[in-house]
């Protein structure tokens, strides 16, 4: 529904400036959204994995500093 509203809005806004028939169809936008959502999910998994590794490295660093004192 949001894609259709966006398409209608763009048709109104660009009327006279561009050929509205050259806009990508709604299905193209939905496919792109799905692709980007999947990519975001993978990147979030990598982020949380790296975040936990950094937290572990920080604990080790603090332990080493406390031992050296």
Steps between C-alpha positions, in 0.01 A plus 500: 500500500785738583664429167181585315465823696861586423441432132192726499691773683790482259263513204347821639833661589687425180207560269628713216866448588544133414308227325304329778499178300876471553461461877595154624197283567391434857622139480853624429491711816371207704775270369762762583354545850509125561859478378610791720316358801680167460834679465426704811425181693838352403680821591324514837615145577858596413473814711381315811766235453772764479350689791529196726859440384591859581342469845703185566821667380426796727462268799835339417666840465368613839618177660848538354522860625389398848758216510779735385428740787 
